[in-house]
Amino acid sequence: MKKLLMPLALLAALCGQTTTAATPPKPCGATPTNQQVDWLRMEWYAFVHFSLNTYTNKEWGYGDESPQLFNPTQFDADPIIRTFRDAGMTGMIYTAKHHDGWCAWPTKSTKHNITQSPWKNGKGDVVKEFAAACKKYGIKFGTYLSPWDRNCGEYGKKGYLNVYYKQITELLTNYGPIFEIWFDGANGGDGYYGGAREHRNIGKADDYYDFARVVKLIRRLQPDCIIWGAASRGDVTWGGSEKGHVKYPCWNLINKDTPQEKWLSLEGDTPINHAGWFWHPGQETRVKTPEHLMQVYLDSVGRGANLILNVAPNREGRLDPADVESLLTFGENRRRLLATDYALGAAATASEVRGNDPQFGADRLTDGDIESYWCPNDGTTTGSLEITLQKPTTFDVVRLREQIRLGQRVTGFKLEARVNGQWQVIDDAGQTIGNQVMRKLAAPVTADAVRLTITGSRACPCISELSLLRMPVQMPKPEISREDNKLLITPQEGMTIHYTTDGSNPGPNSPVFTGEARLDKAPTHPVKAVYVDAEGNVSSVTSVLFGINRSGWSCEGPGKESIDGDPSTIWEAAKAPASITIDMQEPFFINAFSYLPRQDGSVQDMTDRFICEVSLHGKKWTTVAEGEFSNLRANPIELTEQFKTRKARYIRFTGTRSVEGKGVSAAEIKVYAAPAPKQDKKKD
Ligand code: FUL
């Protein structure tokens, strides 16, 4: 390398520039470990929630679920991991134990584990099978081990800690290299706790679990393992929402600009399906689109964090085909986005080069080497770089990288492009860069030069890459909604819409949607639609299951905000328990309702325990569902509760507890129709 640089240095000297072999800048603030750098370069990987909750339609088990429930008839880790590999994912993290305490490996720490399950006659080990498949497909394996254990009688007491440390030790000893271990932030609350069925508070998680000790233990067992959480004692922390986005500007630092500054990378986490982290019946109508996933990717990886995307196996132990389709389409779009860097090899100049040493020259940005970097002299915290392309080139994403081994420095930047000989600003809102930032432009730009201006930096900026990328054209997916009983599907120029309402998958031979279709008042199948373009290309399927049409419904007493179709209006009651009694005006066969918690960002009075009763005439009431809406603080999504089919005109929703506060609330309540039971059909 040095040998190569000599002639350049000589040339610069001959051209009258003073060239000294400049020394690299000193690190600025906290720097990442090699493990943290390697981890950031993994970009995105899978999360797999697969446990007893898969069988109970719950997001959090209480801890009293029977291990007998776990019996996937078709589980095979191989196709699951192959799918992740095919999508371009670099690893996967499996929930070896979720909050319900059931362990998916034959642990010696508790009886509440897979040896008590019928799957493989109690001889199975899901952790082992996932670890082996990851090895086979060359992606990394990691594990999630919930600190909160709603099953263990010792939870909240000292005795639990040995159980927990033992579980960590087993997982980090018996399954090969673990690239990341997750310590969830949900801790303490009510649970089964060995039969006590009570509320247990653990105080400060850092003190109770003794995370300092946990970190030491992990470092001893697997020094390369990235630790998520552990009260910021680890290497990585939560991105801040379960939508996958991390906020921008994005700093991989805590206690920034203080002597306690520490490098702590961010991980955005989100499920691929709106239904939640675990598999839920009917979730094929709630899968996130590839376009949505691309946005999440840009808002996490493209802001300098990593993305962990959950894809949950179903009760058979297979991935849901709708999830897989979206995952693979997004994976392909990502691959196409990153396939060509139009700036690669382009000539570059800079306002200043450190010691005039070509080692730190502007062309380091376009040499395709993520380790080399441009850098000005110490004390210079602003500057500009110009990249000249050989011909006008169209791009709409600009990717920048800092040499983060020297710390995260840049606080502001601006991008300009030369279009038809005129410089124009294409992005003036750049702040942090970090490992990488992907700036999606408002519209594609065709330019023959690009200028990057660093407007602020904590020390001399060290920029390792500037790439020009092009977002692939993504085939749109129809959007389906309804207005009263009228079905609406968004038209798309040059494409026809084909749809079904009987649950079957639509194709070019299905009925054409002309804008005049009616929807059943109480549909029992999802509406599905595709676009077909002039060449016969077919888009992905959009599938939506509508609840019973609520127009004309009323509430006996308060609650109308929960049936008005407007999530921004909220029914609120100051004191729990409080109920909404809905009159559907006529009887229906029903088998599910959904609850959308308040969406205004507050968890105050957000109902998280409920009772649901139904009645045919409004006199005799039957309780059809009762329980907990879990994980609402982190993920306030619409949750669906299913029950045995009933004929009812009235439905009463009672909030009995909330995440915070004494009251209860609901943004929306929907009710779902069921097919008429056989004997009733006969009567009709
Ligand atoms: C949350 C948990 O409570 C959820 O159930 C899920 O595991 C998610 C990844 O983290 O905090």
Residues whose N, C-alpha, C, O or C-beta is under 5 A from the ligand:
A	BS01	FUL	E59 D184 G185 A186 W277 N631 A634
